[in-house]
């Protein structure tokens, strides 16, 4: 079970963008996530008139390792760790480690 999922609000805890917050847009692979506004780079794009793409320098959001982000707990206003709790009916839910409160995806 992935502890960080698409749609989660996360905060960067290490690296050049430390302290930035954003929403997880997608998972690049098992270890990497794409977070909006984090780890943006400038790429040189070639023009492609067949697709209507103009050339130039384009800002692109690149994946960041999931170990460098932590889920943002809105109640405490800080980064938090994620735990897995098994309910009585056998369903597994994600909870904040600090409070034990269930994580709800908006």
C-alpha positions as CSV (number, residue, x, y, z in Angstrom):
1,X,0.0,0.0,0.0
2,X,1.4,3.4,-1.1
3,X,1.6,5.8,1.8
4,X,1.6,8.8,-0.5
5,X,-1.1,8.8,-3.1
6,X,-2.3,11.0,-6.0
7,X,-4.2,14.0,-4.6
8,X,-2.4,14.1,-1.2
9,X,-1.1,17.5,0.1
10,X,2.6,17.0,0.8
11,X,5.5,19.2,2.0
12,X,9.1,18.8,0.8
13,X,11.4,17.9,3.7
14,X,14.7,17.7,1.9
15,X,16.4,19.1,-1.2
16,X,16.5,22.4,-3.0
17,X,12.7,22.9,-2.6
18,X,12.6,22.2,1.1
19,X,9.6,23.7,2.8
20,X,7.4,24.0,-0.3
21,X,3.9,22.5,-0.3
22,X,1.9,21.1,-3.1
23,X,-0.5,18.4,-4.3
24,X,0.7,15.1,-5.7
25,X,-0.2,15.1,-9.4
26,X,0.9,11.6,-10.2
27,X,3.3,8.8,-9.3
28,X,6.1,8.5,-11.9
29,X,7.1,5.0,-10.6
30,X,7.3,3.1,-7.2
31,X,9.7,5.6,-5.7
32,X,9.0,8.9,-7.4
33,X,6.0,11.3,-7.2
34,X,5.3,14.5,-9.3
35,X,4.3,17.4,-7.0
36,X,2.8,20.6,-8.5
37,X,5.2,23.6,-8.2
38,X,8.1,21.5,-6.8
39,X,11.3,20.4,-8.7
40,X,10.6,22.6,-11.8
41,X,13.3,22.6,-14.4
42,X,13.7,24.5,-17.6
43,X,13.8,22.3,-20.7
44,X,14.6,23.3,-24.3
45,X,11.8,22.2,-26.5
46,X,12.2,21.9,-30.3
47,X,9.4,23.4,-32.4
48,X,7.1,20.8,-34.0
49,X,4.8,22.5,-36.6
50,X,2.9,19.3,-37.2
51,X,1.7,19.2,-33.6
52,X,1.5,23.0,-33.3
53,X,4.2,23.1,-30.6
54,X,6.3,26.2,-30.6
55,X,9.9,25.9,-29.6
56,X,11.7,27.7,-26.7
57,X,12.5,27.2,-23.1
58,X,9.6,25.5,-21.2
59,X,9.3,25.0,-17.4
60,X,8.5,21.4,-16.6
61,X,7.7,19.7,-13.2
62,X,10.0,16.7,-12.7
63,X,9.5,13.7,-10.3
64,X,10.9,13.9,-6.8
65,X,11.8,10.9,-4.6
66,X,9.0,10.1,-2.2
67,X,11.5,9.9,0.7
68,X,12.0,13.6,0.3
69,X,8.3,14.5,0.8
70,X,6.0,14.0,3.8
71,X,2.3,14.2,4.0
72,X,1.0,17.6,5.4
73,X,-1.3,17.4,8.4
74,X,-3.7,20.3,8.2
75,X,-4.8,20.1,11.8
76,X,-1.2,20.5,13.2
77,X,0.1,22.5,10.3
78,X,3.2,20.3,10.1
79,X,4.6,17.4,8.2
80,X,3.6,14.0,9.5
81,X,4.3,10.3,8.9
82,X,1.7,7.8,7.6
83,X,0.7,4.6,9.3
84,X,-1.6,1.8,8.3
85,X,-4.5,0.8,10.6
86,X,-6.7,-2.3,10.1
87,X,-10.3,-1.7,10.9
88,X,-12.6,-4.3,12.5
89,X,-14.1,-5.2,9.1
90,X,-10.6,-5.9,7.7
91,X,-10.3,-2.7,5.7
92,X,-6.9,-0.9,5.8
93,X,-6.9,2.8,6.1
94,X,-4.0,5.4,6.3
95,X,-3.7,7.4,9.5
96,X,-1.4,10.2,10.8
97,X,1.2,8.8,13.2
98,X,1.0,11.8,15.5
99,X,-2.7,11.8,16.1
100,X,-4.0,8.5,14.8
101,X,-6.6,10.4,12.8
102,X,-7.6,8.9,9.4
103,X,-6.3,10.6,6.3
104,X,-9.1,11.8,4.0
105,X,-8.2,12.7,0.4
106,X,-10.1,15.9,-0.7
